[in-house]
Structures are given as C-alpha cells and as structure tokens.
Amino acid sequence: QVQLVESGGGLVQSGGSLRLSCAASGSIVNINRINRMGWFRQAPGKQRLLVATITSGGSTNYAGSVKGRFTISRDNAKHTVYLQMNSLEPEDTAVYYCNVMSLGYDYWGQGTQVTVSS
C-alpha cells in the first residue's frame, strides 16, 4: 500500500503562483517501485482530468491548458512530487489530486483545493 499526503493548496489571485507537494509513504516495496507520479484536477461538476505526470526517469507530460505555466518535478529520494503553478487563472480552480502508480496499481491522495480569484 501507498499513502499520499498533499499540501500547498489555497486561495490566490489571478496571475499568482502556488506550489503543491505530495509525499508518498507506506510499504517499502511499493515505495521503491513507484514509476509514474502526477497531478489531476477536478472542477465542480466536471470530470477529473490529467494536469501533469512525471516518470521515474524524469519524462514529463502536460495537459495543453497548463503547458508553459505549470512545472512538475519529483524528488525520488523523498518519494515526493511537486507541481509549481504560475500565472494561475480562474479556470485553474479545482480540487487537485496527487496520483502515484506503483507495481501496476494507482494510488490517490485526498485532494487539495486550489481557488483562483479574478
């Protein structure tokens, strides 16, 4: 099993920045076999959508709507993934969920609210 603890959400004005963090813990076997880490978001009444992912080798993938504004990174030694969000827009308002894949299983965090005011 893998447990995920997210932090860093909050309220910010349009054009501002936030940094999300997600630390993974749990079974040593599962932790050391983490491959993909990433962030998804879900706005009210909408589907949960991919924001960004990063593999253990550092390959990244971004949703088109956040390219150039958001940066995903990870610290493999700390089993932590980060999402630096710049130039935030009201359309970025959502609950952001951390996601980790280990040994073929998907694990999800509890979600952290990001609200961008205009």
C-alpha positions as a Markdown table, in Angstrom:
| # | Residue | x | y | z |
|---|---|---|---|---|
| 1 | Gln | 0.0 | 0.0 | 0.0 |
| 2 | Val | 1.0 | 3.6 | -0.6 |
| 3 | Gln | -0.3 | 6.6 | 1.3 |
| 4 | Leu | -0.2 | 10.1 | -0.2 |
| 5 | Val | -0.3 | 13.4 | 1.7 |
| 6 | Glu | -0.8 | 16.6 | -0.3 |
| 7 | Ser | -0.2 | 20.1 | 0.7 |
| 8 | Gly | 0.1 | 23.6 | -0.8 |
| 9 | Gly | -3.4 | 24.4 | -2.0 |
| 10 | Gly | -5.2 | 27.6 | -1.2 |
| 11 | Leu | -6.6 | 30.8 | -2.5 |
| 12 | Val | -4.7 | 33.0 | -4.8 |
| 13 | Gln | -5.4 | 35.9 | -7.1 |
| 14 | Ser | -5.3 | 35.6 | -10.9 |
| 15 | Gly | -1.7 | 35.7 | -12.1 |
| 16 | Gly | -0.4 | 34.4 | -8.8 |
| 17 | Ser | 1.5 | 31.2 | -8.0 |
| 18 | Leu | 1.2 | 28.2 | -5.8 |
| 19 | Arg | 3.3 | 25.1 | -5.3 |
| 20 | Leu | 1.7 | 21.7 | -4.5 |
| 21 | Ser | 3.6 | 18.9 | -2.8 |
| 22 | Cys | 2.7 | 15.2 | -2.4 |
| 23 | Ala | 4.7 | 12.9 | -0.3 |
| 24 | Ala | 4.3 | 9.1 | -0.6 |
| 25 | Ser | 4.8 | 6.6 | 2.2 |
| 26 | Gly | 4.0 | 3.1 | 3.0 |
| 27 | Ser | 5.2 | -0.4 | 2.1 |
| 28 | Ile | 8.9 | -0.2 | 1.2 |
| 29 | Val | 8.4 | -2.5 | -1.7 |
| 30 | Asn | 5.7 | -0.3 | -3.2 |
| 31 | Ile | 7.5 | 2.9 | -2.5 |
| 32 | Asn | 10.7 | 1.8 | -4.2 |
| 33 | Arg | 8.7 | 0.7 | -7.3 |
| 34 | Ile | 7.0 | 4.0 | -7.9 |
| 35 | Asn | 7.0 | 4.7 | -11.6 |
| 36 | Arg | 4.7 | 7.5 | -12.6 |
| 37 | Met | 3.7 | 10.3 | -10.3 |
| 38 | Gly | 1.4 | 13.1 | -11.3 |
| 39 | Trp | -1.4 | 15.5 | -10.6 |
| 40 | Phe | -5.0 | 15.5 | -11.8 |
| 41 | Arg | -7.7 | 18.1 | -11.1 |
| 42 | Gln | -11.5 | 18.1 | -10.8 |
| 43 | Ala | -13.6 | 21.2 | -11.1 |
| 44 | Pro | -17.2 | 21.2 | -9.7 |
| 45 | Gly | -19.5 | 19.2 | -12.0 |
| 46 | Lys | -16.7 | 18.1 | -14.3 |
| 47 | Gln | -14.5 | 15.0 | -14.8 |
| 48 | Arg | -11.2 | 14.5 | -13.2 |
| 49 | Leu | -8.6 | 15.4 | -15.8 |
| 50 | Leu | -4.8 | 15.0 | -16.1 |
| 51 | Val | -2.7 | 18.0 | -15.3 |
| 52 | Ala | 0.8 | 16.6 | -15.5 |
| 53 | Thr | 2.8 | 13.4 | -14.9 |
| 54 | Ile | 6.4 | 12.6 | -14.5 |
| 55 | Thr | 8.1 | 9.2 | -14.7 |
| 56 | Ser | 10.9 | 7.8 | -12.5 |
| 57 | Gly | 13.3 | 8.7 | -15.4 |
| 58 | Gly | 12.1 | 12.3 | -15.5 |
| 59 | Ser | 9.9 | 12.3 | -18.6 |
| 60 | Thr | 7.1 | 14.7 | -18.3 |
| 61 | Asn | 3.6 | 15.1 | -19.8 |
| 62 | Tyr | 1.4 | 18.1 | -19.5 |
| 63 | Ala | -2.2 | 19.0 | -20.4 |
| 64 | Gly | -2.3 | 21.6 | -23.1 |
| 65 | Ser | -4.0 | 24.1 | -20.9 |
| 66 | Val | -1.2 | 24.3 | -18.4 |
| 67 | Lys | 1.9 | 23.9 | -20.7 |
| 68 | Gly | 4.3 | 26.8 | -20.1 |
| 69 | Arg | 2.6 | 27.8 | -16.8 |
| 70 | Phe | 2.9 | 24.6 | -14.6 |
| 71 | Thr | 6.1 | 22.6 | -13.9 |
| 72 | Ile | 6.1 | 19.1 | -12.4 |
| 73 | Ser | 9.1 | 17.7 | -10.6 |
| 74 | Arg | 10.0 | 14.9 | -8.2 |
| 75 | Asp | 12.5 | 14.0 | -5.6 |
| 76 | Asn | 12.9 | 10.2 | -5.8 |
| 77 | Ala | 14.9 | 10.1 | -2.6 |
| 78 | Lys | 12.0 | 11.7 | -0.7 |
| 79 | His | 9.2 | 10.0 | -2.8 |
| 80 | Thr | 7.7 | 13.4 | -3.3 |
| 81 | Val | 6.2 | 15.1 | -6.4 |
| 82 | Tyr | 5.7 | 18.8 | -6.8 |
| 83 | Leu | 3.6 | 21.0 | -9.0 |
| 84 | Gln | 4.7 | 24.6 | -9.5 |
| 85 | Met | 1.8 | 26.6 | -10.8 |
| 86 | Asn | 2.5 | 30.0 | -12.2 |
| 87 | Ser | 0.2 | 32.6 | -14.0 |
| 88 | Leu | -2.8 | 31.0 | -12.4 |
| 89 | Glu | -6.2 | 31.7 | -14.0 |
| 90 | Pro | -9.7 | 31.3 | -12.6 |
| 91 | Glu | -10.1 | 28.3 | -14.9 |
| 92 | Asp | -7.5 | 26.5 | -12.8 |
| 93 | Thr | -9.8 | 26.5 | -9.8 |
| 94 | Ala | -10.3 | 22.8 | -8.9 |
| 95 | Val | -9.5 | 20.1 | -6.4 |
| 96 | Tyr | -6.0 | 18.8 | -7.3 |
| 97 | Tyr | -5.3 | 15.2 | -6.7 |
| 98 | Cys | -1.9 | 13.5 | -6.4 |
| 99 | Asn | -1.6 | 10.2 | -8.3 |
| 100 | Val | 1.1 | 7.6 | -8.0 |
| 101 | Met | 1.5 | 4.3 | -9.9 |
| 102 | Ser | 3.4 | 1.5 | -8.3 |
| 103 | Leu | 3.5 | -2.1 | -9.3 |
| 104 | Gly | 0.6 | -1.6 | -11.6 |
| 105 | Tyr | -1.7 | 0.0 | -9.0 |
| 106 | Asp | -2.9 | 3.5 | -9.0 |
| 107 | Tyr | -3.0 | 5.4 | -5.7 |
| 108 | Trp | -4.7 | 8.7 | -5.0 |
| 109 | Gly | -4.3 | 11.5 | -2.5 |
| 110 | Gln | -7.3 | 13.1 | -0.6 |
| 111 | Gly | -7.2 | 16.2 | -2.8 |
| 112 | Thr | -6.3 | 19.8 | -2.1 |
| 113 | Gln | -8.4 | 22.8 | -3.1 |
| 114 | Val | -6.9 | 25.5 | -5.4 |
| 115 | Thr | -9.1 | 28.6 | -5.8 |
| 116 | Val | -8.0 | 31.4 | -8.2 |
| 117 | Ser | -9.9 | 34.6 | -7.9 |
| 118 | Ser | -10.3 | 37.0 | -10.7 |
